[in-house]
């Protein structure tokens, strides 16, 4: 499988399974200009030694089947073609893929939890992986991707959501402080299918996550939500692409982040393309960043590329700023100490997002993690 010469857009010009089709990033490219390449441990230029170790364990619902397959399996790469060099490197380098299948009209009785655990230390080499979640027509499933431990890891995750199906995904990046993770999540959404994604990024030295969505028929509905909290010297980057190629589909993107500490850096890139044939599209994207201390930096870039005038709705919004002094004053005037007032404001900032996590244990875990971040 080689180069796909049909450009996705002016910002996504190449898609290919072959690493050689992508030039080595220099940091001057639009898609790499925010990423500190020196901290990628060689994932971007081929110098990373494949000596790391990541363990994938699945606690599946009884309605689903779980397989470990080789790269020759015809289902791998069916829904997604890599769109940058690290993604292509991960695709060409993984040895075994995890495939979770939810059959036609099945409804999972509990969340399918996929634990991805890094077992390497600070000096360990790289590891690569691949996961496919295949949800059959009219089926319904909830999937949790739980990333922990220490690793230098790049992977691709495919979500193939068939006609009339519903897939809800929670992806939790709760790595150790020295971990590096570069990941691509792609959802291919069928006719009248629903995809709900909630990304939580808290741990790691550098995490760069690229969720993307494509549609195969009218009626597809995608909702992408994200929450992140960056500490001193952490680099947390989320790059989203929603590609509307067929009529009468919907997408909504809402990402919120908080930053504290010297060198904390959050990057959010939101790309939405509405092609000429995608009449009746309804889309909106929103990013908000709350900067809690000096020395933290947030970059937020929404991009909306519209190639037809026949849309149901299209818009975007982005803002970054500090805690409103009036809010803190209001709380302190009612006897609430400064630290508690600050905590309450941050909780209010994230509250509506947290309500969207439908797995109670994960919601409580994220809430506890946010509390721990604020305690620092």
One Martini backbone bead per residue (centre of mass of N, CA, C, O) as a GRO file, in nm:
protein
  376
    1UNK     BB    1   0.095   0.037   0.024
    2UNK     BB    2   0.063   0.372  -0.075
    3UNK     BB    3   0.022   0.659  -0.216
    4UNK     BB    4  -0.207   0.926  -0.156
    5UNK     BB    5  -0.282   1.190  -0.386
    6UNK     BB    6  -0.530   1.280  -0.237
    7UNK     BB    7  -0.614   1.555  -0.089
    8UNK     BB    8  -0.757   1.668   0.200
    9UNK     BB    9  -0.589   1.942   0.219
   10UNK     BB   10  -0.382   2.202   0.277
   11UNK     BB   11  -0.306   2.046   0.567
   12UNK     BB   12  -0.366   1.741   0.418
   13UNK     BB   13  -0.177   1.605   0.160
   14UNK     BB   14  -0.090   1.327   0.301
   15UNK     BB   15  -0.143   0.967   0.246
   16UNK     BB   16   0.027   0.680   0.403
   17UNK     BB   17   0.194   0.366   0.472
   18UNK     BB   18   0.468   0.506   0.398
   19UNK     BB   19   0.738   0.656   0.531
   20UNK     BB   20   0.889   0.771   0.267
   21UNK     BB   21   0.645   0.980   0.196
   22UNK     BB   22   0.775   1.128   0.444
   23UNK     BB   23   0.927   1.374   0.568
   24UNK     BB   24   1.142   1.490   0.782
   25UNK     BB   25   1.103   1.674   1.038
   26UNK     BB   26   1.196   2.029   1.138
   27UNK     BB   27   0.955   2.245   1.252
   28UNK     BB   28   0.845   2.424   0.994
   29UNK     BB   29   0.597   2.285   0.979
   30UNK     BB   30   0.272   2.317   1.046
   31UNK     BB   31   0.237   2.020   1.189
   32UNK     BB   32   0.529   2.085   1.376
   33UNK     BB   33   0.573   2.378   1.513
   34UNK     BB   34   0.480   2.290   1.825
   35UNK     BB   35   0.679   2.051   1.832
   36UNK     BB   36   0.929   1.904   2.029
   37UNK     BB   37   1.142   1.703   1.866
   38UNK     BB   38   1.362   1.637   2.091
   39UNK     BB   39   1.119   1.478   2.267
   40UNK     BB   40   1.055   1.212   2.072
   41UNK     BB   41   1.292   0.992   2.064
   42UNK     BB   42   1.282   0.931   1.731
   43UNK     BB   43   0.987   0.895   1.605
   44UNK     BB   44   1.030   1.104   1.345
   45UNK     BB   45   1.339   0.979   1.218
   46UNK     BB   46   1.422   0.660   1.291
   47UNK     BB   47   1.615   0.646   1.571
   48UNK     BB   48   1.441   0.460   1.720
   49UNK     BB   49   1.457   0.201   1.930
   50UNK     BB   50   1.300  -0.126   1.933
   51UNK     BB   51   1.299  -0.180   2.297
   52UNK     BB   52   1.030  -0.155   2.396
   53UNK     BB   53   0.734  -0.184   2.627
   54UNK     BB   54   0.390  -0.291   2.564
   55UNK     BB   55   0.087  -0.364   2.730
   56UNK     BB   56  -0.212  -0.540   2.622
   57UNK     BB   57  -0.531  -0.527   2.791
   58UNK     BB   58  -0.855  -0.705   2.794
   59UNK     BB   59  -1.183  -0.611   2.915
   60UNK     BB   60  -1.452  -0.777   2.806
   61UNK     BB   61  -1.740  -0.807   2.683
   62UNK     BB   62  -1.937  -1.082   2.606
   63UNK     BB   63  -2.028  -0.960   2.315
   64UNK     BB   64  -1.728  -0.961   2.255
   65UNK     BB   65  -1.432  -0.980   2.054
   66UNK     BB   66  -1.084  -1.095   2.086
   67UNK     BB   67  -0.781  -1.015   1.898
   68UNK     BB   68  -0.460  -1.132   1.781
   69UNK     BB   69  -0.285  -0.983   1.513
   70UNK     BB   70  -0.149  -0.938   1.217
   71UNK     BB   71  -0.065  -0.727   0.949
   72UNK     BB   72  -0.222  -0.920   0.731
   73UNK     BB   73  -0.480  -0.828   0.817
   74UNK     BB   74  -0.745  -0.689   0.636
   75UNK     BB   75  -0.857  -0.487   0.864
   76UNK     BB   76  -0.600  -0.342   0.862
   77UNK     BB   77  -0.633  -0.015   0.741
   78UNK     BB   78  -0.934   0.028   0.636
   79UNK     BB   79  -1.007   0.318   0.793
   80UNK     BB   80  -0.685   0.404   0.781
   81UNK     BB   81  -0.451   0.656   0.675
   82UNK     BB   82  -0.169   0.782   0.721
   83UNK     BB   83  -0.072   1.151   0.789
   84UNK     BB   84   0.220   1.085   0.907
   85UNK     BB   85   0.525   0.972   0.998
   86UNK     BB   86   0.457   0.840   1.274
   87UNK     BB   87   0.211   0.682   1.181
   88UNK     BB   88   0.367   0.519   0.963
   89UNK     BB   89   0.572   0.396   1.159
   90UNK     BB   90   0.364   0.244   1.329
   91UNK     BB   91   0.242   0.076   1.097
   92UNK     BB   92   0.532  -0.058   1.006
   93UNK     BB   93   0.617  -0.167   1.325
   94UNK     BB   94   0.411  -0.342   1.411
   95UNK     BB   95   0.325  -0.683   1.510
   96UNK     BB   96   0.060  -0.649   1.691
   97UNK     BB   97  -0.294  -0.658   1.696
   98UNK     BB   98  -0.594  -0.523   1.831
   99UNK     BB   99  -0.921  -0.684   1.808
  100UNK     BB  100  -1.251  -0.544   1.837
  101UNK     BB  101  -1.575  -0.708   1.827
  102UNK     BB  102  -1.907  -0.593   1.745
  103UNK     BB  103  -2.182  -0.725   1.664
  104UNK     BB  104  -2.465  -0.730   1.525
  105UNK     BB  105  -2.693  -0.576   1.751
  106UNK     BB  106  -2.513  -0.541   1.980
  107UNK     BB  107  -2.503  -0.493   2.349
  108UNK     BB  108  -2.310  -0.387   2.581
  109UNK     BB  109  -2.295  -0.459   2.939
  110UNK     BB  110  -2.002  -0.332   2.930
  111UNK     BB  111  -1.714  -0.200   2.937
  112UNK     BB  112  -1.435  -0.182   2.726
  113UNK     BB  113  -1.110  -0.252   2.852
  114UNK     BB  114  -0.802  -0.094   2.746
  115UNK     BB  115  -0.483  -0.170   2.847
  116UNK     BB  116  -0.195   0.054   2.836
  117UNK     BB  117   0.137  -0.058   2.933
  118UNK     BB  118   0.425   0.070   3.038
  119UNK     BB  119   0.765  -0.097   3.108
  120UNK     BB  120   0.958   0.133   3.085
  121UNK     BB  121   1.210   0.334   3.126
  122UNK     BB  122   1.387   0.618   3.062
  123UNK     BB  123   1.588   0.431   2.854
  124UNK     BB  124   1.389   0.328   2.671
  125UNK     BB  125   1.261   0.237   2.396
  126UNK     BB  126   1.053   0.181   2.147
  127UNK     BB  127   0.697   0.155   2.069
  128UNK     BB  128   0.433  -0.028   1.889
  129UNK     BB  129   0.082   0.013   1.773
  130UNK     BB  130  -0.255  -0.155   1.734
  131UNK     BB  131  -0.608  -0.062   1.703
  132UNK     BB  132  -0.939  -0.225   1.665
  133UNK     BB  133  -1.276  -0.102   1.637
  134UNK     BB  134  -1.558  -0.315   1.555
  135UNK     BB  135  -1.883  -0.195   1.466
  136UNK     BB  136  -2.173  -0.308   1.398
  137UNK     BB  137  -2.472  -0.303   1.292
  138UNK     BB  138  -2.670  -0.163   1.546
  139UNK     BB  139  -2.462  -0.132   1.752
  140UNK     BB  140  -2.335  -0.117   2.104
  141UNK     BB  141  -2.060   0.077   2.265
  142UNK     BB  142  -1.805   0.077   2.529
  143UNK     BB  143  -1.479   0.242   2.545
  144UNK     BB  144  -1.160   0.198   2.718
  145UNK     BB  145  -0.856   0.388   2.721
  146UNK     BB  146  -0.569   0.289   2.926
  147UNK     BB  147  -0.290   0.490   3.005
  148UNK     BB  148   0.024   0.363   3.139
  149UNK     BB  149   0.326   0.442   3.250
  150UNK     BB  150   0.635   0.374   3.072
  151UNK     BB  151   0.703   0.537   2.746
  152UNK     BB  152   0.780   0.498   2.393
  153UNK     BB  153   0.489   0.578   2.194
  154UNK     BB  154   0.328   0.449   1.892
  155UNK     BB  155  -0.008   0.484   1.743
  156UNK     BB  156  -0.307   0.322   1.613
  157UNK     BB  157  -0.667   0.401   1.605
  158UNK     BB  158  -0.956   0.220   1.507
  159UNK     BB  159  -1.294   0.331   1.419
  160UNK     BB  160  -1.560   0.114   1.310
  161UNK     BB  161  -1.879   0.252   1.221
  162UNK     BB  162  -2.163   0.135   1.144
  163UNK     BB  163  -2.470   0.120   1.057
  164UNK     BB  164  -2.648   0.250   1.332
  165UNK     BB  165  -2.424   0.283   1.525
  166UNK     BB  166  -2.272   0.293   1.869
  167UNK     BB  167  -1.984   0.484   1.991
  168UNK     BB  168  -1.807   0.496   2.307
  169UNK     BB  169  -1.515   0.693   2.407
  170UNK     BB  170  -1.240   0.657   2.642
  171UNK     BB  171  -0.931   0.848   2.668
  172UNK     BB  172  -0.655   0.779   2.890
  173UNK     BB  173  -0.373   0.991   2.977
  174UNK     BB  174  -0.175   0.837   3.254
  175UNK     BB  175   0.120   0.886   3.261
  176UNK     BB  176   0.421   0.911   3.326
  177UNK     BB  177   0.648   1.174   3.335
  178UNK     BB  178   0.847   1.026   3.094
  179UNK     BB  179   0.648   1.003   2.873
  180UNK     BB  180   0.588   0.912   2.519
  181UNK     BB  181   0.302   1.012   2.304
  182UNK     BB  182   0.193   0.903   1.973
  183UNK     BB  183  -0.141   0.952   1.836
  184UNK     BB  184  -0.402   0.793   1.632
  185UNK     BB  185  -0.751   0.871   1.587
  186UNK     BB  186  -0.996   0.688   1.390
  187UNK     BB  187  -1.322   0.763   1.252
  188UNK     BB  188  -1.559   0.557   1.082
  189UNK     BB  189  -1.876   0.671   0.960
  190UNK     BB  190  -2.182   0.568   0.910
  191UNK     BB  191  -2.497   0.541   0.856
  192UNK     BB  192  -2.649   0.676   1.125
  193UNK     BB  193  -2.406   0.712   1.305
  194UNK     BB  194  -2.239   0.707   1.638
  195UNK     BB  195  -1.983   0.927   1.784
  196UNK     BB  196  -1.807   0.917   2.107
  197UNK     BB  197  -1.552   1.134   2.244
  198UNK     BB  198  -1.317   1.109   2.533
  199UNK     BB  199  -1.042   1.311   2.623
  200UNK     BB  200  -0.772   1.243   2.862
  201UNK     BB  201  -0.493   1.462   2.959
  202UNK     BB  202  -0.218   1.432   3.212
  203UNK     BB  203   0.025   1.266   3.131
  204UNK     BB  204   0.351   1.313   3.066
  205UNK     BB  205   0.586   1.479   2.880
  206UNK     BB  206   0.471   1.382   2.585
  207UNK     BB  207   0.160   1.458   2.407
  208UNK     BB  208   0.030   1.341   2.082
  209UNK     BB  209  -0.303   1.387   1.964
  210UNK     BB  210  -0.499   1.251   1.668
  211UNK     BB  211  -0.810   1.316   1.592
  212UNK     BB  212  -1.040   1.157   1.352
  213UNK     BB  213  -1.294   1.211   1.084
  214UNK     BB  214  -1.517   1.007   0.885
  215UNK     BB  215  -1.748   0.961   0.609
  216UNK     BB  216  -1.981   0.734   0.416
  217UNK     BB  217  -2.267   0.866   0.504
  218UNK     BB  218  -2.544   0.980   0.586
  219UNK     BB  219  -2.603   1.074   0.941
  220UNK     BB  220  -2.353   1.135   1.078
  221UNK     BB  221  -2.229   1.144   1.435
  222UNK     BB  222  -1.998   1.371   1.601
  223UNK     BB  223  -1.835   1.372   1.934
  224UNK     BB  224  -1.569   1.582   2.062
  225UNK     BB  225  -1.397   1.544   2.373
  226UNK     BB  226  -1.181   1.747   2.601
  227UNK     BB  227  -0.924   1.699   2.865
  228UNK     BB  228  -0.664   1.910   3.019
  229UNK     BB  229  -0.343   1.901   3.226
  230UNK     BB  230  -0.072   2.120   3.259
  231UNK     BB  231   0.251   2.110   3.360
  232UNK     BB  232   0.556   2.148   3.416
  233UNK     BB  233   0.700   2.082   3.096
  234UNK     BB  234   0.454   2.006   2.958
  235UNK     BB  235   0.336   1.842   2.650
  236UNK     BB  236   0.008   1.909   2.511
  237UNK     BB  237  -0.135   1.761   2.209
  238UNK     BB  238  -0.416   1.855   1.989
  239UNK     BB  239  -0.521   1.710   1.666
  240UNK     BB  240  -0.793   1.792   1.462
  241UNK     BB  241  -1.008   1.601   1.221
  242UNK     BB  242  -1.289   1.696   1.012
  243UNK     BB  243  -1.431   1.513   0.728
  244UNK     BB  244  -1.662   1.641   0.506
  245UNK     BB  245  -1.798   1.427   0.227
  246UNK     BB  246  -2.103   1.422   0.310
  247UNK     BB  247  -2.421   1.458   0.357
  248UNK     BB  248  -2.578   1.519   0.650
  249UNK     BB  249  -2.369   1.590   0.883
  250UNK     BB  250  -2.214   1.576   1.215
  251UNK     BB  251  -2.023   1.809   1.435
  252UNK     BB  252  -1.852   1.818   1.765
  253UNK     BB  253  -1.617   2.037   1.942
  254UNK     BB  254  -1.477   1.999   2.288
  255UNK     BB  255  -1.205   2.176   2.444
  256UNK     BB  256  -1.033   2.164   2.769
  257UNK     BB  257  -0.781   2.360   2.959
  258UNK     BB  258  -0.512   2.342   3.200
  259UNK     BB  259  -0.244   2.558   3.338
  260UNK     BB  260   0.079   2.493   3.513
  261UNK     BB  261   0.376   2.622   3.513
  262UNK     BB  262   0.683   2.612   3.398
  263UNK     BB  263   0.645   2.517   3.056
  264UNK     BB  264   0.363   2.486   3.008
  265UNK     BB  265   0.207   2.310   2.719
  266UNK     BB  266  -0.063   2.383   2.495
  267UNK     BB  267  -0.219   2.218   2.207
  268UNK     BB  268  -0.473   2.331   1.966
  269UNK     BB  269  -0.609   2.169   1.672
  270UNK     BB  270  -0.884   2.267   1.448
  271UNK     BB  271  -1.005   2.070   1.175
  272UNK     BB  272  -1.250   2.167   0.923
  273UNK     BB  273  -1.412   1.999   0.648
  274UNK     BB  274  -1.620   2.123   0.373
  275UNK     BB  275  -1.732   1.993   0.108
  276UNK     BB  276  -1.906   2.031  -0.179
  277UNK     BB  277  -2.080   1.752  -0.118
  278UNK     BB  278  -2.151   1.859   0.200
  279UNK     BB  279  -2.447   1.909   0.232
  280UNK     BB  280  -2.589   1.992   0.548
  281UNK     BB  281  -2.383   2.069   0.741
  282UNK     BB  282  -2.304   2.032   1.104
  283UNK     BB  283  -2.074   2.257   1.277
  284UNK     BB  284  -1.853   2.265   1.577
  285UNK     BB  285  -1.584   2.453   1.754
  286UNK     BB  286  -1.409   2.430   2.084
  287UNK     BB  287  -1.170   2.634   2.278
  288UNK     BB  288  -1.034   2.621   2.621
  289UNK     BB  289  -0.808   2.819   2.837
  290UNK     BB  290  -0.655   2.787   3.168
  291UNK     BB  291  -0.436   3.012   3.323
  292UNK     BB  292  -0.274   2.982   3.648
  293UNK     BB  293   0.025   3.069   3.559
  294UNK     BB  294   0.319   3.155   3.513
  295UNK     BB  295   0.483   3.012   3.218
  296UNK     BB  296   0.235   2.949   3.055
  297UNK     BB  297   0.115   2.787   2.739
  298UNK     BB  298  -0.130   2.858   2.474
  299UNK     BB  299  -0.231   2.695   2.170
  300UNK     BB  300  -0.495   2.812   1.937
  301UNK     BB  301  -0.627   2.651   1.624
  302UNK     BB  302  -0.882   2.727   1.418
  303UNK     BB  303  -1.016   2.542   1.125
  304UNK     BB  304  -1.229   2.647   0.840
  305UNK     BB  305  -1.326   2.455   0.548
  306UNK     BB  306  -1.538   2.590   0.289
  307UNK     BB  307  -1.696   2.445  -0.028
  308UNK     BB  308  -1.993   2.534   0.064
  309UNK     BB  309  -2.314   2.711   0.100
  310UNK     BB  310  -2.471   2.434   0.200
  311UNK     BB  311  -2.535   2.487   0.532
  312UNK     BB  312  -2.656   2.447   0.859
  313UNK     BB  313  -2.365   2.475   1.015
  314UNK     BB  314  -2.079   2.700   1.107
  315UNK     BB  315  -1.818   2.698   1.366
  316UNK     BB  316  -1.594   2.891   1.593
  317UNK     BB  317  -1.390   2.878   1.906
  318UNK     BB  318  -1.137   3.077   2.097
  319UNK     BB  319  -0.974   3.069   2.431
  320UNK     BB  320  -0.736   3.246   2.649
  321UNK     BB  321  -0.693   3.256   3.018
  322UNK     BB  322  -0.749   3.376   3.319
  323UNK     BB  323  -0.862   3.405   3.609
  324UNK     BB  324  -1.120   3.570   3.735
  325UNK     BB  325  -1.104   3.806   3.976
  326UNK     BB  326  -1.409   3.830   4.039
  327UNK     BB  327  -1.454   3.540   4.122
  328UNK     BB  328  -1.257   3.536   4.357
  329UNK     BB  329  -1.377   3.775   4.513
  330UNK     BB  330  -1.658   3.659   4.556
  331UNK     BB  331  -1.563   3.414   4.728
  332UNK     BB  332  -1.393   3.565   4.944
  333UNK     BB  333  -1.637   3.747   5.044
  334UNK     BB  334  -1.758   3.448   5.157
  335UNK     BB  335  -1.500   3.299   5.312
  336UNK     BB  336  -1.313   3.187   5.084
  337UNK     BB  337  -1.034   3.068   5.022
  338UNK     BB  338  -0.816   3.093   4.771
  339UNK     BB  339  -0.764   2.791   4.702
  340UNK     BB  340  -1.067   2.716   4.700
  341UNK     BB  341  -1.154   2.917   4.485
  342UNK     BB  342  -0.976   2.805   4.261
  343UNK     BB  343  -1.096   2.521   4.262
  344UNK     BB  344  -1.390   2.600   4.191
  345UNK     BB  345  -1.330   2.727   3.917
  346UNK     BB  346  -1.211   2.474   3.782
  347UNK     BB  347  -1.456   2.295   3.823
  348UNK     BB  348  -1.648   2.474   3.656
  349UNK     BB  349  -1.487   2.452   3.388
  350UNK     BB  350  -1.524   2.113   3.384
  351UNK     BB  351  -1.812   2.008   3.458
  352UNK     BB  352  -1.960   1.951   3.181
  353UNK     BB  353  -1.755   1.745   3.085
  354UNK     BB  354  -1.767   1.532   3.314
  355UNK     BB  355  -2.070   1.455   3.260
  356UNK     BB  356  -1.991   1.293   2.981
  357UNK     BB  357  -1.886   1.069   3.158
  358UNK     BB  358  -2.033   0.738   3.168
  359UNK     BB  359  -1.798   0.635   3.356
  360UNK     BB  360  -1.776   0.653   3.688
  361UNK     BB  361  -1.479   0.566   3.747
  362UNK     BB  362  -1.351   0.770   3.551
  363UNK     BB  363  -1.471   1.029   3.660
  364UNK     BB  364  -1.343   1.001   3.945
  365UNK     BB  365  -1.050   0.984   3.851
  366UNK     BB  366  -1.037   1.262   3.712
  367UNK     BB  367  -1.119   1.431   3.954
  368UNK     BB  368  -0.878   1.343   4.132
  369UNK     BB  369  -0.658   1.444   3.936
  370UNK     BB  370  -0.735   1.743   3.945
  371UNK     BB  371  -0.691   1.773   4.247
  372UNK     BB  372  -0.389   1.698   4.240
  373UNK     BB  373  -0.300   1.929   4.058
  374UNK     BB  374  -0.394   2.161   4.249
  375UNK     BB  375  -0.211   2.068   4.497
  376UNK     BB  376   0.067   2.166   4.354
   0.00000   0.00000   0.00000
